[in-house]
Amino acid sequence: MVEALGAAGALVGEPRAITHPVKFYERGERPLEIVTSRQWFVKTLEHREELLRRGEELHWHPDYMRHRYRSWVEGLNLDWNISRQRFFGVPFPVWYPLSEDGEVDFDRPMVASLDRLPVDPSSDVPSGHDEAQRHQPGGFVGDADVMDTWATSSLSPQIAGHWGSELFERVFPMDLRLQAHEIIRTWLFSTIVRSHLQHDQLPFKNALISGWVLDPNRKKMSKSVGNVVTPLPLLEQHGADALRYWAASGRPGADTAIDEAQMKIGRRLSIKVLNASKFVLGRIEGDAALVASDVTSPLDRDLVALLAQLIEEATSAFERYDYARALERVESFFWSFCDNYLELVKIRAYGEGDSADVASARATLQLALSVLQRLLAPFLPYVSEEVWRWWHSESVHVAPWPGIEELGALSVDPGSIYQPVCETLEAIRREKSTAKVSQRASVARLVVHAPEEFASALRACANDLVAAGNVQEFIVLDANELSLDVKLERL
């Protein structure tokens, strides 16, 4: 080449030795050698604008993941290469004729007819030929390539839906694709390409994109690095519900590290579900006739109103595929229900006081337990099933999702009573903790200075608050300040 350039007068300067980088095989010590060969492609570049529109039609969860898809499609500079030179895979149903001198004629491929599929060109023969002609001059040779992983997995909706059957007409396009973010450019993109070209529509309506599960040090897990954490030991130590709770706490699109502390919280939550269910069912046993209309106490009605609000928020979060938000809201409500409401109505739940107030407390407990067990079931499926079976014959996982219509007529502002009472109860607890006395210690005198609405809420629920805080004398004074002043005397 140098001699030819010199003879043509096209050589600029004299040749000199240089050093330049050479790419090496990532798992070996040999340099890569680029060898050109024939490949199979699916045309994508000429459909770029159509594929971009498909990305906009798709509902992304979280929404910002659509930008990864758009960036990939906009950056395409080659059509989709779907062939690989491997031993195992789905073969291309193609053969090529051999000339009389044994040369392969790639320009006259012999493609299997649709009614013959699937075929393997390494063992099946093209129409009009027999096995004796394989690799013989004047005969044929099968295509040696197999399809890329994404060329076949891109048909997962069609395969799962039994393409060509009556079922397929009912389930395609599918509702949801669940996958991690790093294969938006491969699996999700290739699935959209195949559906667009074959069916002229999206293969699914929604895409829920997860992050990676990272090791406890927030590093990507890799077998070669040796930091892979397998779930079995975690299941054995913490339980399936605790592991599921941890997984559900990771928000869509966000990477989530293995966190055993979070699993321990999930285990404590599971145990609390057992204990709270045992307490409530022990109080409502024999009161099967309780209905929503029995809820008459101001505190109870407000709790039910908050429960209705919780149902709407959790349902809305699930409909947006934001399962982590749903868990966050349900868990927060459940802990308040256990720490505050159960303490506030414990005396009434045991049957002390006016019969109507007792029935109101027990009806509220029954409603709340039923709703909370069903709301927690997607996150804590085993413990929810256990406690649900304590008082139902069928599985909680086939029970109707809770709806606000089952809570009866609601006419209160959610939280207007329950929150002030809980805030006061928390203040009593803090004062006792500061005084380093038992939470069961008697409070000789409690004085609360509060704005009118706050004070009215406390007066409406004075009996419950006095019982929960073990208060002997309770005084509520109206004040303009938006603050709470609690004084505990003679502890």
C-alpha positions in Angstrom: 0.0 0.0 0.0 2.9 2.4 0.9 4.6 1.6 -2.4 1.4 2.1 -4.4 0.8 5.5 -2.7 4.4 6.5 -3.3 4.3 5.5 -7.0 1.1 7.5 -7.4 2.6 10.6 -5.8 -0.1 10.5 -3.1 2.1 9.7 -0.1 2.4 12.6 2.3 5.7 12.4 4.3 7.6 9.3 5.1 6.2 6.3 7.0 6.9 6.2 10.7 6.2 3.8 13.6 3.2 4.6 15.8 1.5 3.1 18.9 -2.3 2.9 18.9 -4.9 1.2 21.2 -6.2 -2.2 20.2 -9.4 -3.5 21.7 -9.1 -6.8 23.5 -11.5 -9.5 24.2 -12.9 -8.6 27.6 -12.5 -12.0 29.1 -9.2 -12.9 27.6 -5.8 -11.6 26.4 -6.3 -11.7 22.7 -6.9 -8.6 20.5 -10.2 -8.4 18.7 -10.1 -9.0 14.9 -12.9 -7.3 13.0 -14.3 -9.8 10.4 -17.1 -8.8 8.1 -19.9 -11.3 7.5 -23.5 -11.5 6.3 -26.1 -10.7 8.9 -29.9 -10.5 9.2 -31.4 -7.1 10.0 -34.9 -5.7 10.8 -35.3 -2.3 9.3 -35.7 0.3 12.0 -34.1 3.5 10.8 -36.8 4.1 8.2 -39.4 3.8 11.0 -37.7 6.1 13.5 -40.5 8.7 13.6 -43.2 6.0 13.9 -41.3 4.3 16.8 -40.9 7.7 18.5 -44.6 8.2 18.4 -45.2 4.7 19.8 -43.0 5.8 22.8 -45.2 8.8 23.4 -48.4 6.6 23.2 -47.1 4.3 25.9 -47.9 5.1 29.6 -44.6 5.1 31.5 -44.2 4.5 35.2 -42.3 6.5 36.3 -42.9 9.0 33.5 -39.3 10.1 33.1 -38.3 6.7 31.8 -39.8 7.6 28.4 -36.8 9.9 27.8 -34.5 6.8 27.9 -36.5 5.2 25.1 -36.6 8.5 23.1 -32.8 9.0 23.5 -32.2 5.4 22.3 -34.4 5.7 19.2 -33.1 9.1 18.3 -29.5 7.8 18.6 -30.0 4.8 16.3 -27.5 4.7 13.4 -27.9 1.1 12.3 -30.9 -1.2 11.6 -31.6 -3.9 14.2 -29.1 -6.8 13.7 -31.0 -9.9 14.8 -28.5 -12.7 13.8 -25.8 -14.3 16.0 -23.1 -16.8 15.3 -23.7 -19.2 18.1 -24.4 -22.9 18.6 -27.7 -22.6 20.4 -30.7 -20.4 19.5 -33.7 -20.2 17.2 -32.5 -20.8 13.7 -33.5 -18.9 10.6 -35.7 -21.0 8.4 -33.6 -20.4 5.3 -31.3 -22.5 3.0 -29.1 -21.4 0.1 -28.3 -23.3 -3.1 -24.8 -24.5 -3.9 -23.4 -24.0 -7.3 -21.9 -26.9 -9.3 -18.5 -25.8 -8.0 -19.8 -25.8 -4.4 -20.1 -22.0 -3.9 -22.9 -20.7 -1.8 -25.4 -18.5 -3.7 -26.5 -16.0 -1.1 -28.5 -14.1 -3.6 -31.1 -16.9 -4.0 -32.2 -17.8 -0.5 -34.8 -20.6 -0.1 -37.3 -19.6 2.6 -39.5 -22.1 4.3 -43.2 -21.6 3.7 -45.4 -20.4 6.7 -47.2 -23.8 6.9 -43.9 -25.6 7.5 -42.7 -23.5 10.4 -41.0 -24.1 12.7 -38.1 -25.7 10.8 -34.4 -26.2 11.6 -32.3 -25.8 8.4 -29.6 -27.9 10.0 -31.9 -31.0 10.0 -34.8 -30.1 7.7 -34.5 -29.7 4.0 -35.9 -27.2 1.6 -38.9 -28.1 -0.6 -37.8 -30.1 -3.7 -34.6 -31.4 -2.1 -33.5 -34.3 0.0 -30.9 -34.8 2.7 -28.4 -36.4 0.3 -28.0 -33.0 -1.4 -26.9 -31.2 1.8 -23.4 -29.6 1.4 -23.1 -31.2 -2.1 -22.3 -29.2 -5.3 -25.7 -28.4 -6.9 -27.4 -29.0 -3.6 -28.0 -26.7 -0.7 -26.7 -25.5 2.7 -28.7 -24.4 5.7 -28.3 -20.9 7.2 -25.9 -21.4 10.1 -27.0 -18.3 12.1 -29.4 -18.2 15.1 -31.6 -15.3 16.2 -30.5 -12.8 18.8 -32.0 -13.1 22.2 -34.1 -10.0 21.7 -35.4 -11.2 18.3 -37.3 -14.0 20.1 -38.0 -12.4 23.5 -39.5 -9.4 21.6 -42.4 -11.8 20.9 -43.1 -12.5 24.6 -46.6 -10.8 24.5 -47.5 -12.9 21.4 -46.1 -16.1 22.9 -47.8 -15.6 26.3 -51.1 -14.6 24.6 -51.1 -17.6 22.2 -50.8 -15.7 19.0 -53.5 -16.8 16.5 -55.9 -18.1 19.2 -59.1 -16.7 20.5 -57.2 -15.9 23.7 -54.8 -13.6 21.8 -57.7 -11.5 20.6 -58.8 -10.9 24.2 -55.4 -10.1 25.8 -53.5 -8.3 23.1 -52.3 -5.6 23.5 -51.4 -6.5 27.0 -51.9 -4.1 29.9 -48.5 -4.0 31.5 -44.8 -4.7 30.8 -42.7 -5.0 33.9 -38.9 -4.7 33.5 -35.7 -3.0 34.6 -34.4 0.3 33.1 -31.3 -1.1 31.5 -33.2 -3.1 28.9 -35.5 -0.3 27.7 -33.1 -0.1 24.7 -33.3 -3.8 24.0 -36.3 -5.8 25.3 -38.8 -3.0 25.4 -37.6 -1.4 22.2 -37.5 -4.6 20.3 -41.0 -5.7 21.5 -42.4 -2.3 20.3 -40.7 -2.8 17.0 -42.1 -6.2 16.4 -45.6 -5.2 17.5 -45.5 -2.1 15.4 -44.5 -3.9 12.2 -46.7 -7.0 12.8 -49.8 -5.5 14.4 -49.5 -1.7 13.8 -50.0 -1.0 17.5 -48.3 -1.1 20.9 -47.8 -4.5 22.5 -48.8 -3.2 25.9 -50.4 0.0 27.3 -48.2 0.6 30.3 -44.5 0.1 31.1 -43.6 -0.2 34.8 -39.8 0.3 35.0 -37.9 -1.0 38.0 -34.3 -0.3 39.1 -31.6 -2.7 40.0 -31.3 -4.6 43.2 -27.9 -3.5 44.6 -25.7 -5.2 47.2 -25.7 -3.8 50.8 -23.0 -1.3 49.7 -25.1 -0.1 46.9 -22.9 -1.7 44.2 -24.3 -3.6 41.2 -24.3 -7.3 41.9 -22.0 -9.4 39.8 -20.9 -13.0 39.9 -17.4 -12.1 38.7 -17.1 -9.5 41.6 -18.5 -12.0 44.1 -21.0 -9.7 45.7 -24.2 -11.5 44.7 -26.8 -11.8 47.4 -29.3 -14.7 47.0 -32.7 -14.4 48.5 -33.0 -17.9 50.2 -31.0 -17.0 53.4 -32.9 -13.8 53.7 -36.2 -15.7 53.4 -35.1 -18.2 56.0 -34.0 -15.5 58.4 -36.7 -12.8 58.0 -39.6 -14.5 56.3 -41.3 -14.1 52.9 -43.5 -11.2 54.0 -40.5 -9.2 55.4 -38.6 -9.7 52.1 -41.6 -8.7 50.1 -42.1 -5.6 52.3 -38.5 -4.6 51.6 -39.0 -5.1 47.8 -42.2 -3.1 47.8 -40.5 -0.2 49.6 -38.3 0.4 46.5 -39.9 3.0 44.3 -40.4 2.4 40.6 -37.4 3.3 38.6 -35.1 3.6 41.6 -32.3 1.2 42.4 -32.8 -0.6 45.7 -30.0 -1.9 47.9 -30.4 -5.1 50.0 -31.4 -3.7 53.4 -31.9 -6.2 56.2 -32.8 -3.4 58.6 -35.8 -2.7 56.3 -36.7 -6.4 56.3 -36.7 -6.3 60.1 -39.2 -3.5 60.0 -41.3 -5.6 57.7 -41.1 -8.5 60.1 -42.2 -6.2 63.0 -45.1 -5.0 60.9 -46.1 -8.6 60.2 -46.1 -9.4 63.9 -48.1 -6.3 64.7 -50.7 -7.4 62.1 -51.0 -10.7 64.0 -51.3 -9.0 67.4 -53.7 -6.2 66.4 -55.9 -8.7 64.6 -56.0 -10.9 67.6 -57.0 -8.0 69.8 -59.7 -6.7 67.6 -61.2 -10.1 66.8 -61.3 -10.8 70.5 -63.3 -7.7 71.1 -65.9 -8.2 68.3 -66.4 -11.9 68.8 -70.1 -12.5 69.0 -70.9 -9.2 67.4 -71.2 -10.4 63.9 -74.3 -8.2 63.4 -72.3 -5.0 63.6 -72.7 -2.7 60.6 -71.4 0.6 59.4 -74.5 2.4 60.7 -73.4 1.4 64.2 -70.5 3.9 64.0 -71.9 6.9 65.9 -69.1 8.2 68.2 -67.3 11.4 66.8 -63.9 9.8 67.2 -65.1 6.6 65.4 -66.8 8.4 62.6 -63.6 10.4 62.0 -61.5 7.3 62.0 -63.8 5.8 59.4 -63.6 9.0 57.3 -59.8 8.7 57.4 -60.1 5.1 56.4 -62.2 6.1 53.3 -59.5 8.6 52.5 -56.8 5.9 52.8 -58.7 3.6 50.5 -58.9 6.3 47.8 -55.2 7.2 48.1 -54.0 3.6 48.1 -56.3 2.7 45.2 -55.1 5.7 43.2 -51.5 4.9 43.9 -52.0 1.3 42.7 -53.7 2.5 39.6 -50.6 4.6 38.9 -48.5 1.6 39.6 -46.9 3.4 42.5 -47.0 0.4 44.9 -44.3 2.0 47.2 -46.6 5.0 47.8 -49.5 2.7 48.5 -47.5 0.8 51.1 -46.2 4.0 52.7 -49.8 5.3 53.2 -51.3 2.0 54.4 -48.4 1.3 56.8 -48.5 4.8 58.3 -52.2 4.5 58.9 -51.9 1.0 60.4 -49.3 2.1 62.9 -51.4 5.1 64.0 -54.4 2.8 64.2 -52.5 0.4 66.5 -50.6 3.0 68.6 -53.4 5.5 69.0 -56.9 4.4 68.0 -56.7 1.0 69.7 -55.5 2.7 72.9 -58.2 5.4 72.7 -61.1 2.9 72.3 -59.7 0.0 74.4 -62.1 0.7 77.3 -65.2 0.9 75.1 -64.0 -2.1 73.1 -63.9 -4.1 76.3 -67.6 -3.3 76.8 -67.4 -0.5 79.4 -69.6 2.6 78.9 -72.8 3.4 77.1 -74.0 0.5 74.9 -74.2 2.7 71.8 -70.6 3.9 72.3 -69.5 0.3 72.8 -71.2 -0.8 69.6 -69.7 2.2 67.8 -66.2 1.2 68.8 -66.6 -2.4 68.0 -68.2 -1.7 64.6 -65.3 0.7 63.8 -62.7 -1.9 64.8 -64.4 -4.5 62.6 -64.5 -2.1 59.6 -60.9 -1.0 60.0 -59.5 -4.4 60.5 -61.3 -5.7 57.4 -60.1 -2.8 55.2 -56.5 -2.8 56.6 -56.1 -6.6 56.2 -57.1 -6.3 52.5 -54.9 -3.2 51.9 -51.9 -5.0 53.4 -52.5 -8.2 51.6 -50.5 -7.3 48.4 -47.4 -6.5 50.6 -47.7 -9.0 53.4 -49.6 -11.9 51.6 -48.9 -14.6 54.2 -49.7 -12.9 57.4 -52.7 -11.2 55.8 -54.0 -14.6 54.7 -53.5 -16.0 58.2 -55.4 -13.3 60.0 -58.1 -13.1 57.4 -58.8 -16.8 57.7 -59.4 -16.3 61.4 -62.8 -14.8 60.6 -63.4 -15.6 56.9 -63.8 -18.9 55.0 -62.3 -17.7 51.7 -58.8 -16.3 50.9 -58.1 -12.6 51.4 -56.5 -12.7 47.9 -59.9 -13.3 46.3 -61.8 -10.9 48.5 -63.1 -7.7 46.9 -60.8 -4.7 47.1 -62.1 -2.3 49.8 -64.4 0.5 48.6 -65.6 3.5 50.5 -69.2 2.4 49.9 -68.8 -0.3 52.5 -68.0 2.3 55.1 -71.5 3.9 55.2 -72.5 7.6 55.0 -69.6 9.9 55.9 -70.2 13.6 56.7 -67.1 14.6 58.7 -63.9 16.3 57.7 -61.3 13.5 57.8 -58.9 14.1 60.7 -60.7 17.0 62.2 -61.3 15.1 65.4 -58.9 12.1 65.3 -55.7 14.1 64.7 -56.2 16.6 67.6 -56.9 13.7 69.9 -53.9 11.8 68.8 -51.7 14.8 69.0 -52.8 15.3 72.6 -52.2 11.7 73.5 -48.7 11.9 72.0 -48.1 15.0 74.1 -49.1 13.1 77.2 -46.8 10.2 76.3 -43.9 12.6 75.8 -44.4 14.3 79.1 -44.5 10.9 80.9 -41.3 9.9 79.0 -39.6 13.1 80.0 -40.7 12.5 83.6 -39.3 9.0 83.3 -42.5 7.3 84.5 -44.5 4.4 83.1 -47.0 5.2 80.3 -49.5 3.6 82.6 -48.8 6.1 85.4 -51.8 8.2 86.5 -52.0 11.8 85.5 -53.5 13.9 88.3 -54.4 16.9 86.1 -54.2 17.6 82.4 -54.6 21.2 81.1 -54.8 21.8 77.3 -54.8 25.3 75.8 -55.9 25.0 72.2 -57.8 26.9 69.4 -61.5 26.5 69.2 -61.8 23.7 66.7 -59.0 21.8 68.4 -60.5 22.2 71.8 -64.0 21.1 70.5 -62.5 17.9 69.2 -60.9 17.2 72.5 -64.2 17.8 74.4 -66.1 15.5 72.0 -63.7 12.7 72.8 -62.8 13.5 76.4 -63.8 10.1 77.8 -61.6 8.2 75.3 -58.6 10.5 75.9 -58.9 10.4 79.7 -59.0 6.6 79.6 -56.1 6.2 77.2 -53.9 8.7 79.2 -55.1 7.6 82.6 -56.0 11.2 83.4 -57.8 12.0 86.6 -58.8 15.6 85.8 -59.1 17.0 82.3 -59.4 20.7 81.5 -59.6 22.2 78.0 -59.2 26.0 77.7 -59.8 27.9 74.5 -56.7 29.8 73.2 -55.8 31.8 70.1 -52.4 30.3 69.7 -52.0 27.4 67.3 -50.1 25.4 69.8 -50.7 22.7 72.4 -49.8 23.2 76.0 -50.0 20.1 78.1 -49.3 20.2 81.8 -49.0 17.0 83.9 -49.0 17.5 87.6 -48.4 15.2 90.6 -47.1 12.3 88.6 
